[in-house]
C-alpha cells in the first residue's frame, strides 16, 4: 500500500527510478563476478536459527534476518540456503549459494557436494 502511495504521489523519480538504478548496478556487478567464478557463497542470516516461537514478539529481528537473502532477489539470480553447520548453542546456521542465471544445474550439483562433505548438523 505504501508503494502505491509513493508512486501515485509524484515520488516515482525520487524513489522507484533511483532504486532501479541501484538494482541495475548490482546486476552488472554480479555479472562481472560470474565472469571469474561459478558461485558466490555467503551467510544466509547473520545469526543461528531462532528457537521456535522466540521471534514472534520481535518482527524487526525477523525482518533483519532476511537481509542477506535480498541480494539474490534483487539480481534475479538462483540461490539456495543450506543448513551446513551447527553452532555451539546447538542451533543450525546456513550458507547461501548463488549462481549465475541459467546455471541452476551448477547450483544443485555444488549444493549436493557441500551437503555430502560438510554437513555437520
Secondary structure, 3 states (H helix, E strand, C coil): CHHHHHHHCCCHHHHHHHHHHHHHHHHHHHHHHCCCCCEEEEECCCCCCCCCCCCCCCHHHHHHHCHHHHHHHHHCCCEEEEEEEECCCCCEEEEEEEECCCCHHHHHHHHHHHHHHHCCC
